[in-house]
Amino acid sequence: MERKRIGLFFIYGKEWMGGVIYILNLIRSLDTLPENEKPHIVLLYTNKSESFLNDIEYRYITKVKVDLPSINKGFLISKLIRKNIFAEPLFTQHTLDGLFPLEFFPVGLGANSDKAVSWIPDLQHIDYPEYFSKKNRFTRHYKIQQILKNSSQLVLSSNSVYMHLKQHFKFKATLNVHIMRFTSIIDAGALPDFEAVKKKFEITTPYFMVSNQFWKHKDHLTVFRAIRKLKDSGKSCMVVFSGNMEDKRSNDYISWLKNELDSLNISDSIKMVGLISRQDQLSLMKNSMAVVQPSLFEGWSTVIEDAKALRVQLIASDLDVHLEQLDNGDKGYIFKRQSVDSLADIMTNFIEGIAENKPVFDNYEELTKEYGKKFLSIFKA
């Protein structure tokens, strides 16, 4: 029996680590399948993702560098010749049984329609239009419209995203929607020695961990203000922040956030470690009192999935998707988004050692295997 040949677009880079980790975890989930069911992956990577190739350990893989056409030019040519130049040549060149995630659907793919699977991570540009330029908002919106119009198979990461999409877009009756809640796959035993990591980052006290890029919607400010509130009430705490402190979409925001941080006078209670290696990041998460996810918008939070895989306690904002990921708070602590008091109260319980441990995720390995099986089942032909 020949292995299915699945093309995976690996076109994300450091500007969106969530996309990078999504593809890496998908490959790891496929590696949990029985040997005879594992597909052959044709990894279609770009300059952006090239530095992450060494993070991939998978036996049946061919890595192919691709140079995709620009969106504007690619859409225009595809429309004119009625052929999807983003995808159709790849099916022919690499004898693919499937292609994922295809974001570019200016036209359908005819005989390959069921084999080309699209993915819409979220609708951030609708809820927070101020984070995007007018051109970027239009491009995102148009791409989603074309996906829903021209694709046959769509993957979404949560019911929350599905309901959000249905509020703003029309779905054709023939579109097959697959809700695939991705999981993080982490070998906790292979993480670096924590004592060495602590020494490396000069961490000497118990700490909370926030591991997000410094974008507006990640809402670091609420955490900063909660730290100030804790200090004012005589509570001592340390919060470690990982992530690149820059946002190309809004440089003014970073300057403003730094000014806010200075005015709060909490430098002795925070540790900014920047964009660090994935292994160091996970080691810091695993050994924290709790991972804090204050975000105001997520499609399916990678941070929460990482923390679940590491069996570490979680404190998350009350987004619908966070509630979906944490079983309505049964498997993590939920605070009212942007509420300094709500967050500070939960952090206080951890500082004082009275926070009840939420149940660990004992079935995580099973979920990982099911994720791989469900993904492969989309490509039935």
C-alpha beads as a LAMMPS data file, in Angstrom:
LAMMPS data file: protein, C-alpha beads

381 atoms
380 bonds

1 atom types
1 bond types

-500.0 500.0 xlo xhi
-500.0 500.0 ylo yhi
-500.0 500.0 zlo zhi

Masses

1 110.0

Atoms # bond

1 1 1 0.000 0.000 0.000
2 1 1 1.450 3.338 -1.061
3 1 1 1.558 6.169 1.436
4 1 1 -0.645 9.172 0.870
5 1 1 1.374 12.133 -0.314
6 1 1 0.250 15.216 1.604
7 1 1 1.613 18.642 0.747
8 1 1 1.975 20.920 3.766
9 1 1 2.471 24.635 3.253
10 1 1 5.057 25.835 5.780
11 1 1 5.001 29.541 4.960
12 1 1 5.058 31.170 8.399
13 1 1 7.975 32.730 10.245
14 1 1 8.989 34.523 13.417
15 1 1 6.355 37.194 12.834
16 1 1 3.693 34.570 13.636
17 1 1 5.072 31.778 15.772
18 1 1 1.566 30.388 16.238
19 1 1 1.543 29.360 12.572
20 1 1 4.995 27.793 12.838
21 1 1 4.057 25.764 15.903
22 1 1 0.741 24.744 14.294
23 1 1 2.532 23.035 11.391
24 1 1 5.234 21.507 13.610
25 1 1 2.613 20.022 15.928
26 1 1 0.590 18.704 12.996
27 1 1 3.634 16.826 11.714
28 1 1 4.325 15.428 15.189
29 1 1 0.715 14.265 15.496
30 1 1 1.021 12.415 12.180
31 1 1 4.138 10.749 13.555
32 1 1 2.009 9.147 16.305
33 1 1 0.021 7.134 13.733
34 1 1 0.788 3.458 13.106
35 1 1 3.776 3.110 10.793
36 1 1 1.760 1.901 7.811
37 1 1 -0.685 4.837 8.117
38 1 1 1.863 7.641 8.245
39 1 1 1.649 9.766 5.098
40 1 1 4.566 10.977 3.039
41 1 1 4.793 14.714 3.657
42 1 1 5.906 17.104 0.937
43 1 1 6.874 20.118 3.007
44 1 1 6.529 23.301 0.944
45 1 1 8.627 25.845 2.788
46 1 1 9.715 29.435 2.135
47 1 1 12.477 31.777 3.272
48 1 1 10.362 32.646 6.315
49 1 1 10.164 29.092 7.604
50 1 1 13.556 27.773 6.505
51 1 1 15.176 28.361 9.898
52 1 1 12.681 25.960 11.519
53 1 1 13.380 22.955 9.300
54 1 1 15.786 21.463 11.839
55 1 1 12.893 21.257 14.329
56 1 1 11.222 18.596 12.175
57 1 1 11.908 14.920 12.813
58 1 1 9.762 12.799 10.519
59 1 1 10.896 9.821 8.496
60 1 1 8.697 10.162 5.435
61 1 1 9.271 13.710 4.262
62 1 1 10.473 15.635 1.221
63 1 1 11.352 19.293 1.782
64 1 1 10.764 21.583 -1.177
65 1 1 11.444 25.305 -1.203
66 1 1 8.712 27.242 -3.000
67 1 1 8.449 30.789 -4.247
68 1 1 4.757 31.670 -4.155
69 1 1 3.433 34.460 -6.358
70 1 1 2.379 37.674 -4.658
71 1 1 -1.249 37.633 -3.557
72 1 1 -2.362 40.430 -5.888
73 1 1 -0.556 39.076 -8.937
74 1 1 -1.445 35.471 -8.147
75 1 1 -5.138 36.208 -7.714
76 1 1 -5.285 38.301 -10.878
77 1 1 -3.560 35.720 -13.082
78 1 1 -5.609 32.883 -11.601
79 1 1 -8.826 34.764 -12.305
80 1 1 -7.796 35.547 -15.881
81 1 1 -6.719 32.027 -16.831
82 1 1 -9.266 30.321 -14.536
83 1 1 -6.590 28.200 -12.952
84 1 1 -5.319 28.314 -9.359
85 1 1 -1.622 29.011 -9.930
86 1 1 -0.926 28.763 -6.181
87 1 1 -1.922 25.113 -5.986
88 1 1 -2.543 23.301 -9.273
89 1 1 1.120 23.106 -10.364
90 1 1 2.015 21.563 -6.993
91 1 1 -0.436 18.672 -7.423
92 1 1 1.157 17.843 -10.761
93 1 1 4.784 18.358 -9.778
94 1 1 4.630 16.338 -6.554
95 1 1 1.823 13.836 -7.256
96 1 1 -0.113 15.012 -4.196
97 1 1 -3.119 13.307 -2.640
98 1 1 -3.771 16.366 -0.519
99 1 1 -2.636 19.926 0.154
100 1 1 -2.982 21.925 3.383
101 1 1 -3.374 24.668 4.509
102 1 1 -4.297 26.440 1.285
103 1 1 -5.109 30.105 1.940
104 1 1 -5.248 31.127 -1.717
105 1 1 -8.519 30.353 -3.487
106 1 1 -9.036 32.874 -6.308
107 1 1 -10.705 30.017 -8.227
108 1 1 -11.559 26.407 -7.478
109 1 1 -9.369 23.423 -8.327
110 1 1 -11.664 21.246 -10.394
111 1 1 -10.697 17.601 -10.051
112 1 1 -8.428 18.433 -7.084
113 1 1 -11.069 20.389 -5.160
114 1 1 -11.559 17.777 -2.432
115 1 1 -7.806 17.397 -2.028
116 1 1 -7.057 21.076 -1.378
117 1 1 -7.990 21.884 2.209
118 1 1 -8.217 25.465 3.425
119 1 1 -7.732 26.834 6.945
120 1 1 -9.024 30.031 8.531
121 1 1 -7.255 30.615 11.881
122 1 1 -9.452 33.478 13.112
123 1 1 -11.279 36.722 12.285
124 1 1 -9.097 39.100 14.213
125 1 1 -9.393 41.807 11.554
126 1 1 -13.138 42.026 12.212
127 1 1 -13.037 42.245 16.007
128 1 1 -9.949 44.478 16.115
129 1 1 -9.791 46.397 12.825
130 1 1 -7.613 49.054 14.445
131 1 1 -4.736 46.561 14.498
132 1 1 -4.625 46.398 10.699
133 1 1 -4.189 48.792 7.797
134 1 1 -7.154 49.301 5.469
135 1 1 -5.330 47.326 2.763
136 1 1 -4.557 44.453 5.152
137 1 1 -8.184 44.300 6.338
138 1 1 -9.436 44.183 2.758
139 1 1 -6.944 41.465 1.796
140 1 1 -7.837 39.283 4.783
141 1 1 -11.570 39.701 4.216
142 1 1 -11.338 39.006 0.497
143 1 1 -9.199 35.894 1.000
144 1 1 -11.783 34.478 3.434
145 1 1 -14.635 35.235 1.024
146 1 1 -12.814 33.403 -1.753
147 1 1 -12.012 30.446 0.498
148 1 1 -15.674 30.056 1.434
149 1 1 -16.742 30.475 -2.191
150 1 1 -14.209 28.269 -3.966
151 1 1 -12.899 25.624 -1.567
152 1 1 -14.580 22.309 -0.809
153 1 1 -12.859 21.449 2.482
154 1 1 -12.290 23.861 5.353
155 1 1 -10.488 23.267 8.643
156 1 1 -11.278 25.429 11.673
157 1 1 -9.596 25.161 15.051
158 1 1 -12.614 25.759 17.280
159 1 1 -16.383 26.049 17.459
160 1 1 -15.792 29.635 18.515
161 1 1 -14.202 30.466 15.150
162 1 1 -16.973 28.579 13.335
163 1 1 -19.729 30.581 15.029
164 1 1 -17.816 33.795 14.437
165 1 1 -17.489 33.023 10.727
166 1 1 -21.191 32.262 10.390
167 1 1 -22.006 35.682 11.827
168 1 1 -20.077 37.514 9.125
169 1 1 -19.934 35.273 6.041
170 1 1 -22.162 33.063 3.942
171 1 1 -21.373 29.353 3.726
172 1 1 -22.217 27.368 0.611
173 1 1 -24.117 24.158 1.250
174 1 1 -21.415 21.976 -0.308
175 1 1 -18.563 23.189 1.927
176 1 1 -17.281 20.478 4.289
177 1 1 -16.226 22.058 7.590
178 1 1 -13.903 20.145 9.903
179 1 1 -13.399 21.329 13.502
180 1 1 -9.877 20.236 14.387
181 1 1 -8.726 21.349 17.818
182 1 1 -4.990 21.127 17.496
183 1 1 -2.813 19.860 20.301
184 1 1 0.769 20.550 21.313
185 1 1 3.163 17.634 21.343
186 1 1 5.995 18.112 23.787
187 1 1 8.531 15.672 25.174
188 1 1 8.837 17.206 28.631
189 1 1 11.647 14.796 29.489
190 1 1 13.781 16.261 26.703
191 1 1 13.593 19.831 27.951
192 1 1 16.822 21.478 29.120
193 1 1 17.850 21.281 32.763
194 1 1 15.762 23.834 34.617
195 1 1 18.564 24.881 36.949
196 1 1 20.629 25.817 33.893
197 1 1 17.687 27.695 32.379
198 1 1 17.111 29.608 35.631
199 1 1 20.736 30.587 35.764
200 1 1 20.723 31.599 32.105
201 1 1 17.839 34.033 32.627
202 1 1 18.767 35.028 36.185
203 1 1 15.524 33.802 37.749
204 1 1 15.764 33.276 41.502
205 1 1 12.163 33.234 42.755
206 1 1 8.869 31.439 41.967
207 1 1 7.175 33.112 39.022
208 1 1 4.216 33.297 36.685
209 1 1 4.809 32.986 32.930
210 1 1 3.345 35.006 30.058
211 1 1 4.424 33.696 26.672
212 1 1 2.948 35.852 23.902
213 1 1 4.285 38.134 21.233
214 1 1 3.827 41.772 22.168
215 1 1 0.801 42.544 20.021
216 1 1 -2.049 44.795 21.129
217 1 1 -4.623 42.051 21.427
218 1 1 -2.387 39.952 23.698
219 1 1 -3.133 42.474 26.475
220 1 1 0.111 42.480 28.443
221 1 1 -1.043 45.721 30.038
222 1 1 -3.623 43.984 32.244
223 1 1 -0.872 41.734 33.605
224 1 1 1.392 44.745 34.236
225 1 1 -1.388 46.500 36.146
226 1 1 -2.212 43.351 38.114
227 1 1 1.437 43.198 39.216
228 1 1 1.193 46.824 40.376
229 1 1 -1.981 46.026 42.317
230 1 1 -0.306 43.050 43.970
231 1 1 2.678 45.192 44.985
232 1 1 0.368 47.852 46.412
233 1 1 -1.301 45.204 48.563
234 1 1 2.045 43.941 49.844
235 1 1 2.171 40.823 47.672
236 1 1 5.529 39.995 46.145
237 1 1 5.564 38.204 42.799
238 1 1 7.660 37.701 39.692
239 1 1 6.285 37.419 36.155
240 1 1 8.490 36.194 33.307
241 1 1 7.555 37.450 29.835
242 1 1 8.814 35.730 26.699
243 1 1 8.174 36.985 23.190
244 1 1 9.495 39.555 20.781
245 1 1 8.700 43.071 21.995
246 1 1 7.909 44.533 18.619
247 1 1 4.809 44.827 16.462
248 1 1 5.443 45.811 12.858
249 1 1 1.797 46.723 12.520
250 1 1 1.960 49.274 15.329
251 1 1 5.318 50.634 16.480
252 1 1 3.498 53.364 18.374
253 1 1 1.872 50.716 20.538
254 1 1 5.216 49.291 21.671
255 1 1 6.465 52.770 22.622
256 1 1 3.242 53.432 24.498
257 1 1 3.417 50.072 26.290
258 1 1 6.997 50.733 27.391
259 1 1 5.948 54.123 28.777
260 1 1 3.100 52.473 30.684
261 1 1 5.515 49.909 32.053
262 1 1 7.898 52.636 33.238
263 1 1 5.088 54.570 34.923
264 1 1 3.927 51.497 36.851
265 1 1 7.395 51.098 38.398
266 1 1 7.337 47.289 38.496
267 1 1 10.731 46.506 36.976
268 1 1 11.751 44.497 40.044
269 1 1 8.752 42.173 39.530
270 1 1 9.147 41.353 35.860
271 1 1 11.695 39.568 33.737
272 1 1 11.690 40.153 29.976
273 1 1 13.537 37.282 28.317
274 1 1 12.606 38.167 24.721
275 1 1 12.290 35.768 21.809
276 1 1 14.042 32.702 23.187
277 1 1 14.435 29.137 21.974
278 1 1 11.332 26.970 22.040
279 1 1 12.988 24.527 24.450
280 1 1 13.909 27.260 26.937
281 1 1 10.431 28.741 26.636
282 1 1 8.775 25.407 27.402
283 1 1 11.108 24.768 30.331
284 1 1 10.160 28.131 31.829
285 1 1 6.466 27.422 31.276
286 1 1 6.644 23.965 32.824
287 1 1 8.290 25.220 36.012
288 1 1 6.130 28.296 36.576
289 1 1 3.480 28.613 39.268
290 1 1 1.014 29.126 36.425
291 1 1 0.948 30.242 32.813
292 1 1 -1.108 33.396 32.293
293 1 1 -2.905 33.881 28.962
294 1 1 -4.516 37.367 29.043
295 1 1 -5.260 37.576 25.300
296 1 1 -8.320 39.411 23.989
297 1 1 -8.521 37.337 20.818
298 1 1 -7.483 33.832 19.785
299 1 1 -8.504 31.275 17.194
300 1 1 -7.205 28.418 19.376
301 1 1 -4.497 29.376 21.823
302 1 1 -1.162 27.643 21.280
303 1 1 -0.027 28.901 24.683
304 1 1 -2.905 27.098 26.380
305 1 1 -2.234 23.896 24.432
306 1 1 1.458 24.070 25.375
307 1 1 0.574 24.507 29.041
308 1 1 -1.901 21.628 28.895
309 1 1 0.701 19.350 27.362
310 1 1 3.166 20.356 30.093
311 1 1 0.530 19.775 32.811
312 1 1 1.069 23.255 34.207
313 1 1 -1.652 25.360 35.849
314 1 1 -3.391 27.956 33.666
315 1 1 -4.921 31.387 34.210
316 1 1 -6.772 32.582 31.109
317 1 1 -9.076 35.413 30.080
318 1 1 -12.744 34.567 29.613
319 1 1 -12.787 34.336 25.810
320 1 1 -15.235 31.801 24.412
321 1 1 -12.356 29.916 22.838
322 1 1 -10.447 29.780 26.154
323 1 1 -13.561 28.387 27.836
324 1 1 -13.762 25.820 25.041
325 1 1 -10.120 24.836 25.571
326 1 1 -10.436 24.659 29.359
327 1 1 -13.802 22.924 29.682
328 1 1 -15.523 26.083 30.982
329 1 1 -12.898 26.537 33.677
330 1 1 -12.806 22.958 34.967
331 1 1 -9.223 22.630 33.707
332 1 1 -7.916 26.113 34.344
333 1 1 -8.610 29.404 36.100
334 1 1 -10.654 31.982 34.205
335 1 1 -10.561 35.744 34.856
336 1 1 -12.692 38.494 33.376
337 1 1 -10.793 39.877 30.406
338 1 1 -9.077 43.221 31.012
339 1 1 -10.054 43.046 34.691
340 1 1 -7.025 43.853 36.835
341 1 1 -8.889 42.913 40.024
342 1 1 -10.061 39.559 38.676
343 1 1 -6.573 38.569 37.543
344 1 1 -4.847 39.855 40.681
345 1 1 -7.232 37.874 42.908
346 1 1 -6.361 34.595 41.179
347 1 1 -2.634 35.367 41.200
348 1 1 -2.889 36.129 44.930
349 1 1 -4.185 32.618 45.595
350 1 1 -1.164 31.150 43.821
351 1 1 1.244 33.438 45.671
352 1 1 -0.299 32.450 49.013
353 1 1 -0.288 28.771 48.079
354 1 1 -4.040 28.316 48.416
355 1 1 -4.945 27.864 44.751
356 1 1 -6.420 24.424 44.139
357 1 1 -4.628 22.472 41.430
358 1 1 -6.907 21.975 38.449
359 1 1 -6.865 18.426 37.002
360 1 1 -4.014 17.481 34.681
361 1 1 -4.678 16.301 31.161
362 1 1 -4.133 12.572 31.431
363 1 1 -5.680 11.810 28.032
364 1 1 -3.438 14.161 26.099
365 1 1 -1.599 11.416 24.228
366 1 1 -4.940 10.006 23.037
367 1 1 -6.056 13.449 21.857
368 1 1 -2.827 13.816 19.910
369 1 1 -3.342 10.535 18.066
370 1 1 -6.977 11.377 17.355
371 1 1 -5.883 14.719 15.920
372 1 1 -3.524 13.008 13.480
373 1 1 -6.172 10.454 12.481
374 1 1 -8.835 13.111 11.965
375 1 1 -6.535 15.199 9.815
376 1 1 -5.614 12.274 7.581
377 1 1 -9.258 11.202 7.272
378 1 1 -10.041 14.470 5.430
379 1 1 -8.077 13.130 2.466
380 1 1 -10.243 10.087 1.760
381 1 1 -9.403 9.574 -1.883

Bonds

1 1 1 2
2 1 2 3
3 1 3 4
4 1 4 5
5 1 5 6
6 1 6 7
7 1 7 8
8 1 8 9
9 1 9 10
10 1 10 11
11 1 11 12
12 1 12 13
13 1 13 14
14 1 14 15
15 1 15 16
16 1 16 17
17 1 17 18
18 1 18 19
19 1 19 20
20 1 20 21
21 1 21 22
22 1 22 23
23 1 23 24
24 1 24 25
25 1 25 26
26 1 26 27
27 1 27 28
28 1 28 29
29 1 29 30
30 1 30 31
31 1 31 32
32 1 32 33
33 1 33 34
34 1 34 35
35 1 35 36
36 1 36 37
37 1 37 38
38 1 38 39
39 1 39 40
40 1 40 41
41 1 41 42
42 1 42 43
43 1 43 44
44 1 44 45
45 1 45 46
46 1 46 47
47 1 47 48
48 1 48 49
49 1 49 50
50 1 50 51
51 1 51 52
52 1 52 53
53 1 53 54
54 1 54 55
55 1 55 56
56 1 56 57
57 1 57 58
58 1 58 59
59 1 59 60
60 1 60 61
61 1 61 62
62 1 62 63
63 1 63 64
64 1 64 65
65 1 65 66
66 1 66 67
67 1 67 68
68 1 68 69
69 1 69 70
70 1 70 71
71 1 71 72
72 1 72 73
73 1 73 74
74 1 74 75
75 1 75 76
76 1 76 77
77 1 77 78
78 1 78 79
79 1 79 80
80 1 80 81
81 1 81 82
82 1 82 83
83 1 83 84
84 1 84 85
85 1 85 86
86 1 86 87
87 1 87 88
88 1 88 89
89 1 89 90
90 1 90 91
91 1 91 92
92 1 92 93
93 1 93 94
94 1 94 95
95 1 95 96
96 1 96 97
97 1 97 98
98 1 98 99
99 1 99 100
100 1 100 101
101 1 101 102
102 1 102 103
103 1 103 104
104 1 104 105
105 1 105 106
106 1 106 107
107 1 107 108
108 1 108 109
109 1 109 110
110 1 110 111
111 1 111 112
112 1 112 113
113 1 113 114
114 1 114 115
115 1 115 116
116 1 116 117
117 1 117 118
118 1 118 119
119 1 119 120
120 1 120 121
121 1 121 122
122 1 122 123
123 1 123 124
124 1 124 125
125 1 125 126
126 1 126 127
127 1 127 128
128 1 128 129
129 1 129 130
130 1 130 131
131 1 131 132
132 1 132 133
133 1 133 134
134 1 134 135
135 1 135 136
136 1 136 137
137 1 137 138
138 1 138 139
139 1 139 140
140 1 140 141
141 1 141 142
142 1 142 143
143 1 143 144
144 1 144 145
145 1 145 146
146 1 146 147
147 1 147 148
148 1 148 149
149 1 149 150
150 1 150 151
151 1 151 152
152 1 152 153
153 1 153 154
154 1 154 155
155 1 155 156
156 1 156 157
157 1 157 158
158 1 158 159
159 1 159 160
160 1 160 161
161 1 161 162
162 1 162 163
163 1 163 164
164 1 164 165
165 1 165 166
166 1 166 167
167 1 167 168
168 1 168 169
169 1 169 170
170 1 170 171
171 1 171 172
172 1 172 173
173 1 173 174
174 1 174 175
175 1 175 176
176 1 176 177
177 1 177 178
178 1 178 179
179 1 179 180
180 1 180 181
181 1 181 182
182 1 182 183
183 1 183 184
184 1 184 185
185 1 185 186
186 1 186 187
187 1 187 188
188 1 188 189
189 1 189 190
190 1 190 191
191 1 191 192
192 1 192 193
193 1 193 194
194 1 194 195
195 1 195 196
196 1 196 197
197 1 197 198
198 1 198 199
199 1 199 200
200 1 200 201
201 1 201 202
202 1 202 203
203 1 203 204
204 1 204 205
205 1 205 206
206 1 206 207
207 1 207 208
208 1 208 209
209 1 209 210
210 1 210 211
211 1 211 212
212 1 212 213
213 1 213 214
214 1 214 215
215 1 215 216
216 1 216 217
217 1 217 218
218 1 218 219
219 1 219 220
220 1 220 221
221 1 221 222
222 1 222 223
223 1 223 224
224 1 224 225
225 1 225 226
226 1 226 227
227 1 227 228
228 1 228 229
229 1 229 230
230 1 230 231
231 1 231 232
232 1 232 233
233 1 233 234
234 1 234 235
235 1 235 236
236 1 236 237
237 1 237 238
238 1 238 239
239 1 239 240
240 1 240 241
241 1 241 242
242 1 242 243
243 1 243 244
244 1 244 245
245 1 245 246
246 1 246 247
247 1 247 248
248 1 248 249
249 1 249 250
250 1 250 251
251 1 251 252
252 1 252 253
253 1 253 254
254 1 254 255
255 1 255 256
256 1 256 257
257 1 257 258
258 1 258 259
259 1 259 260
260 1 260 261
261 1 261 262
262 1 262 263
263 1 263 264
264 1 264 265
265 1 265 266
266 1 266 267
267 1 267 268
268 1 268 269
269 1 269 270
270 1 270 271
271 1 271 272
272 1 272 273
273 1 273 274
274 1 274 275
275 1 275 276
276 1 276 277
277 1 277 278
278 1 278 279
279 1 279 280
280 1 280 281
281 1 281 282
282 1 282 283
283 1 283 284
284 1 284 285
285 1 285 286
286 1 286 287
287 1 287 288
288 1 288 289
289 1 289 290
290 1 290 291
291 1 291 292
292 1 292 293
293 1 293 294
294 1 294 295
295 1 295 296
296 1 296 297
297 1 297 298
298 1 298 299
299 1 299 300
300 1 300 301
301 1 301 302
302 1 302 303
303 1 303 304
304 1 304 305
305 1 305 306
306 1 306 307
307 1 307 308
308 1 308 309
309 1 309 310
310 1 310 311
311 1 311 312
312 1 312 313
313 1 313 314
314 1 314 315
315 1 315 316
316 1 316 317
317 1 317 318
318 1 318 319
319 1 319 320
320 1 320 321
321 1 321 322
322 1 322 323
323 1 323 324
324 1 324 325
325 1 325 326
326 1 326 327
327 1 327 328
328 1 328 329
329 1 329 330
330 1 330 331
331 1 331 332
332 1 332 333
333 1 333 334
334 1 334 335
335 1 335 336
336 1 336 337
337 1 337 338
338 1 338 339
339 1 339 340
340 1 340 341
341 1 341 342
342 1 342 343
343 1 343 344
344 1 344 345
345 1 345 346
346 1 346 347
347 1 347 348
348 1 348 349
349 1 349 350
350 1 350 351
351 1 351 352
352 1 352 353
353 1 353 354
354 1 354 355
355 1 355 356
356 1 356 357
357 1 357 358
358 1 358 359
359 1 359 360
360 1 360 361
361 1 361 362
362 1 362 363
363 1 363 364
364 1 364 365
365 1 365 366
366 1 366 367
367 1 367 368
368 1 368 369
369 1 369 370
370 1 370 371
371 1 371 372
372 1 372 373
373 1 373 374
374 1 374 375
375 1 375 376
376 1 376 377
377 1 377 378
378 1 378 379
379 1 379 380
380 1 380 381
